[in-house]
Amino acid sequence: MDIVRMQQVMQRFDKASFTVNKRFSSLIREQIQDELTMDQLNMMRYLQNFSPCTTTELADAFCVNKSAITAIITRMTEKNYIKRVRDRKDRRIVYLTLTAEGQRVFQWAEEKVFIIVSSYLQQFSEDEIETFLSLYEKLSGMLQGTEGEKTT
């Protein structure tokens, strides 16, 4: 692909990605703002899938520094959404898990997200959804380094 075509593709990608991410975030935020921030929801989603984990693991997963994660975790602990559990063998290690209240709020928020996202996904065929997801997962793998790096 020549450089002009690549620039056109990148502009289209940037425009679509910006619109989709900002609009979905806005729609979701409107529904959950009384209980959670988007960062908190994303943190809960990660803990739901990979719990227990440490703040270092979260910082790596979200590509932010540990202090940013600690601030979010502290607020969520105060709301009784997350609990800190010290490792029995090494007290310096602290694992994070969702509390029962955290699970309840997470399920409530995920229902809101499902309603919003599914209303758009229903407008696509199964083949379109599968093609989109396959390509998006391929891009995700490339960004994680599992597909190998291609720089040409």
C-alpha positions in Angstrom: 0.0 0.0 0.0 1.5 3.4 -1.0 1.9 6.2 1.5 -1.0 8.3 0.2 -3.4 5.4 0.5 -2.1 4.5 4.0 -2.7 8.1 5.1 -6.3 7.9 3.7 -6.9 4.7 5.6 -5.5 6.1 8.8 -7.7 9.2 8.5 -10.8 7.0 8.0 -9.7 4.7 10.9 -9.0 7.7 13.2 -12.4 9.3 12.4 -14.4 6.2 12.9 -12.5 5.1 16.0 -12.9 8.5 17.6 -16.6 8.7 16.9 -17.4 5.1 18.0 -15.3 5.3 21.2 -16.5 8.8 22.2 -20.1 8.1 21.4 -20.3 4.8 23.2 -18.4 6.2 26.2 -20.8 9.1 26.3 -23.9 6.9 26.1 -22.6 4.5 28.7 -21.5 7.3 31.0 -25.0 8.8 30.9 -26.4 5.5 32.2 -23.9 4.7 34.9 -22.6 8.1 36.1 -24.5 8.1 39.4 -22.6 4.9 40.4 -19.4 4.6 38.4 -16.9 6.3 36.2 -15.8 4.7 32.9 -12.4 4.0 34.5 -14.1 2.2 37.4 -16.3 0.2 35.1 -13.3 -0.9 33.0 -11.4 -1.8 36.2 -14.4 -3.9 37.4 -14.6 -5.6 34.0 -10.9 -6.5 34.3 -11.3 -7.8 37.9 -14.3 -9.8 36.8 -12.3 -11.6 34.2 -8.8 -11.8 35.8 -9.4 -11.6 39.6 -7.5 -11.8 41.9 -4.8 -9.5 40.5 -2.4 -6.8 41.8 -2.3 -3.1 41.1 0.9 -3.7 39.1 -1.1 -6.1 36.8 -3.8 -3.5 36.4 -1.3 -0.8 35.6 0.2 -3.0 32.9 -3.2 -3.9 31.5 -4.4 -0.3 31.3 -1.0 1.1 30.2 -0.9 3.6 33.1 1.3 4.2 36.1 0.6 2.4 39.3 -0.3 5.6 41.2 -3.2 6.2 38.8 -4.5 2.7 39.5 -4.0 3.1 43.3 -6.2 6.3 43.2 -9.0 4.5 41.4 -8.8 1.4 43.6 -8.8 3.5 46.8 -12.1 5.2 45.7 -13.6 1.8 44.8 -12.5 0.3 48.1 -14.2 3.2 49.9 -17.4 2.4 48.0 -17.1 -1.3 49.0 -16.8 -2.4 45.4 -13.3 -3.8 45.7 -11.4 -5.5 48.6 -7.7 -5.8 49.1 -6.4 -9.2 50.3 -2.9 -9.6 51.5 -1.0 -12.7 50.3 -0.6 -15.2 53.2 3.0 -16.0 52.3 4.2 -12.5 51.4 2.3 -9.7 53.1 3.8 -7.1 50.7 1.6 -8.5 47.9 -1.9 -7.3 47.8 -4.6 -8.9 45.6 -7.7 -7.1 44.4 -11.1 -8.7 44.0 -14.7 -7.5 43.6 -16.8 -7.6 46.7 -20.4 -8.8 46.6 -21.5 -5.2 46.3 -19.0 -4.7 43.5 -20.4 -7.7 41.7 -23.9 -6.3 42.1 -23.0 -2.9 40.7 -20.9 -4.4 37.9 -23.8 -6.6 36.8 -26.1 -3.6 36.9 -23.7 -1.6 34.8 -23.1 -4.4 32.3 -26.8 -4.7 31.7 -26.9 -1.0 30.8 -23.9 -1.5 28.5 -25.6 -4.5 26.9 -28.7 -2.6 26.1 -26.8 0.3 24.5 -24.4 -1.8 22.5 -26.8 -4.5 21.4 -29.2 -1.9 20.0 -26.4 -1.0 17.5 -25.2 -4.5 16.9 -28.7 -5.7 15.9 -28.4 -3.6 12.8 -25.6 -5.8 11.4 -25.8 -9.3 10.0 -24.1 -12.2 11.8 -21.4 -12.3 9.0 -20.7 -8.6 9.4 -20.3 -9.0 13.2 -18.1 -12.0 12.8 -15.9 -10.3 10.2 -15.6 -7.1 12.3 -14.7 -9.1 15.4 -12.2 -11.2 13.7 -10.4 -8.2 12.3 -10.6 -6.3 15.5 -9.2 -9.3 17.4 -6.4 -9.6 14.9 -5.5 -5.9 15.4 -5.7 -6.5 19.2 -3.3 -9.4 18.9 -0.9 -7.3 16.8 -0.9 -4.6 19.4 -0.2 -7.2 22.1 2.6 -8.6 20.1 1.1 -12.0 19.5 0.7 -11.6 15.8 4.3 -10.5 15.3 5.4 -7.0 14.4 5.1 -5.8 10.9 6.7 -2.4 10.2 6.6 -2.2 6.4 
